[in-house]
Amino acid sequence: MKIICWIYFLLVVCLITFSYPCVASSSPEVFISTSSFEEPALLEAEVEPIDPGKATESLTYLRPESSLPVQFVERPTRVAIANAPPAPVEAEGDAGTIPDPIEPVNRAFFTFNDKLYFWVLKPVASGYKSVAPEVVRVSVRNFFSHLTTPVRLVNCLLQADVKCAGIETTRFFLNTAIGFAGFFDSARTGFNLEKQDRDFGQTLGIWGMGPVFYIDLPIIGPSSLRDFLGFIVDVSFDPRTYLAFYFATISYANTGGWVLDKINEASLSLGEYEELKRAALDPYIALREAYHQYRQSKIGK
């Protein structure tokens, strides 16, 4: 497991190094006009029918940056401007999208993950699903979620959410004591205490850090620079990481558990990825935007 973490750490360093020129070159240039021309001020006026007998003249002028005429009618008591200045256009790539300066690299990793899913993960997960009842697979998911309680608890504290930290602490003790070491989510079913899904990428987002740019990582899948850095920190929060560094047996068990967790999760969501691909004209863009919107919703909570 620690070897995988080091490989991904080196990978993100390489991505930052090679994508920096792309990010710099893709920044929009800002041009400031130095013209001394000033448009006439817009005077608020009631909208009234124009009386041809009272109107003295109709003037037309051209805005210097446009060839569209703007007409206004002068009356004895007020001036009414027909066309107000256009509203500012939002910059492309605002909150609705995520920057993707290394799209060719991401598309290559997307293709790799796509083949890995259909050729390896889906067949294995389907076979696992055929022999393991759903109640067993849900219990396995509960167990692995229970083991990552310290990660969620630390992020609750880092987000200054005391209620979240209290719920996670209570859930840990309840599920350990009466949930058979976390195989059953007794805190949710018996006490209506829902799991607080928190991670360090979300913590960085809550404190103001943007996603920076999109990354599609091999095996891991959709991410961003912020969320990938958060993933590395979350691994360091996981107590299994420290045990794996000191005990070789635990290291092997941890790696095997990670593989089992991925297969188990895939068995519980078979068909979702296929449905996304069928509904999308470009599955890569659909997955990228779906991931970005999901993460933004998690940060906005």
N, C-alpha and C positions, 0 to 999 in steps of 0.2 A: 504493500500500500504506500509506503513512504517513497518507493522508487517511482510510482505513478505520480505522486505529488510533485516530486522534483522534475519529472519530465514535463508536466504541465506548467510548472513555474518557468522553466526555460523556454517553453513554447510561447507563453504570454510576453516574455521579454523580447523574443524575436518579433512577435506581432507588433509590439509597440515601436520597436526600432524601425521596421520596414514600412509601417503604415503612417509614421509621422509626416513624411513628405506628402503623402496622399491627403491627409487631413489638412495640412497647411495650404496645399494647392487648391483644395475644394472650398476654401473659405470665400464667401462672396465679397467682391470689392464694393466699397461704398464711395460714391461720387457725391460731392457736395457742390451744388451750384453756387457760383459767386455772382450771379446776375443780380443787379440792383432792382430788377422789376418786382413790384409788389402787386398782388392782386387786390382788387377793391374789397374793402371789408364787407362782410355779410351782415346786413342789418335785419333784425328780426321784424317781421311784419305779418299781419294777418293775411290769409289768402282770401282775396276778394275778386269778383269779376272786374275786368278792366273795362272802363268806360272810354270808348274811342274819343269821345268829346273832350275828356279831361287829359288824356295822354298827350304830352307835348312832342315826344319823339321816341323812336326806338333805336337803340345803339347796339352795335355788335362789335366785340373785340375778340381777338385770338390770343389764347394763352401761348406763351413762348415755347412750352414743351409739348404742345399738342396742336393739331390742325383743326380740332373740333370747336366750332363757334359757341360762345356762351352769351346768351342774350339777356338783357335786362330792360325794363320799362321804367322810365322816370315819370313820376306824377308830381303834382304840386305839393303834396304833403309828405310823401314817403318814396323810397326807392325799393323796388322788389327785384331781387335777383332770381332769375329762373333756375339756373343750374348752380348748385353749391359745388365747391371743390370736391373731388372724389375722395372717398375714405381710403386711408393707407392700406395697402395690400400686405397681408401677413407674409413674413419671410418663409420661403420654402423650407421644410424640414423642421417646423416648430414641433409643439408637443405631440402631434399625431404620428410622427414617424421617428425612426432611430437612424442616425448616420451609419452608413455602410461603405466606408472608403476602401475596404479590402474585399469587395464582393466576389471577385474571381477566386480568391483563396477560400472564402466561405462557401461558395458554391461547390468547390471541389470536396470540401469536408462534408457538405450536405449530401453529395452523391455517395461518399464513402459510408456515412451513417445510414443512408437509405438502403444501400446494398447490405450492410451489416444487419439491419433490421429484418429484411425480407429473407435473407439467406441463412442467418444464424439465429437471431433473437426470437423472431416469430415462430419458427419451427420448434425451438426448444421450449418456448413459453406455451405453445399449444400442447406439446406433449406433457409438460408439467401440469397444465390445466386439466388434462384428461385423467390424470391419476390423483390429483389433489382436489378435494371438494372446496367449494368457495369459502366455507367457514374456516377451513384450515389456512387457506391463503390470506384471508382477512386477519387471522390471528398472527400469522407470520409478519404481516405488515405492521400490526400493532406492536409486536415485539421490537422490531427494528426502530420504529418511531419512539418507543419508550427509551431505547438506548441513547437516542439523540436529545433527550430532555435537557441535559446541560447546555447544549448549543442554543436551544430556544430560550432557556432561562437567562443566559448571559446576554443575549440580544435584547430581551425584554428590559433588562437593567440598563443596557447601553442606550436604549430608546427612551429611558426615563419613564417607563410604563410600569408602575408599581403593581397595578391590578393584574397585568399580564404575568408578572413574575410570581405573584401570589397564586394564580391559577395553575401555572406550570409546576410550582412546588407542591401544591396540594394534589395535583394529578399524579405526580411521581410517587408520592407516598401511598395514595389510594390504590393505584394500579400495581404497585409493588406488593402491597399487603393482601389485597383481595382480588387482584386481577391476574394472579398467578405469574408474577414477574413481568407483567406487561402484555401477556398474550391476549388478555381481554381488557377492553377499554371500559372498565367499571366506572371510572370517573365521569365518563360521558353518558353511559346508559343509566347509571344509578343516581348521579348527582348533577347531571346536566352541565358538566364542566367540559367545554370544547377545547381541543388542542389549539394552542396559540402558535400559528405557523410563522415563525420569525427567523430571519437569517441575517448575516452581516451585510450582504448586498442591499437588503431592505433597510438596514440601519444607516448605511451610507446615503441611501436615497432620501431617507427621512431628514437627515441633517444637511441636505442640500446638494449632494453630489449627483450629477446626471449620469446616464449610462455610458457616456463618452462615445463609444461606437459598438456596433454589433459584432459578435464573434460566434461562429458555429464550430464548436470544438469536437474533435473525433471522440466517439464513444459517449461523451457527456451530452453533446447536442447543443441546442440554442443557448446563448448566453450573451453577456456584454462585458466590456472590460471591467466595469464596476462590479458586476455580479460574479465574475470569475475571481477577482481579488477577494471578494467576500467569501467565495467557496473555499479558497485557500485558508482564510482566517477561521472559518467554521470547522475545517478539518483540525486545526490546532486547538479548537475548543473541545473537540470530541475526546473524552477520556480514553477511548480505545486506541487513539493515535499514540498516546504516551505509553500505554502498555505494549503496543506493538513494537515500539522502538527498543524496549528492554527484553522482551520475551519473544523468541523466534516462533514458538508454537502459537502464541496469540496473534503474531503477525500473519501467519498462514491462515489461521481461523478468521481473522479480520478480512483478509482478501477474499476468502471463500464466502464469507457472509455478505460482502459487498456484491459479489456475483449473484448470490441467491436472492438478495434484495431486488436487484435489477430484473431478474427473471420473474420474480413474484409480482413485481409492479406491472411488468409487461403483460402478464397473464390476466391481470385485473382490468386492463385497458385495451385489450385486443379489439381492433376494428376502428378505434378512434383516429389513428393516423391515416388509415386507408380512406376513411370518410373525408378527412381534410384534403387528401390528394385528389379524390374524385371531384370535390366541389371547387377546386382552385384551378384557375388558368395557369398560374405559376406557383407550384407548391412551395418553392423556396421563399418567395415573397410572402405567401400566405402564412407560413410557419414563422417567419421573422416578425411580421406585424402582430400575429396572435401572441407571440411570446412577449413582445414589447408592451402590448395593451394589458396583458396579464400582470406583468411586473409593475406597471404604472398603477394598476388597481390595488395591488398589494401595498405599495408605498402610500397611496392616498387614503388608506383606511385609518 
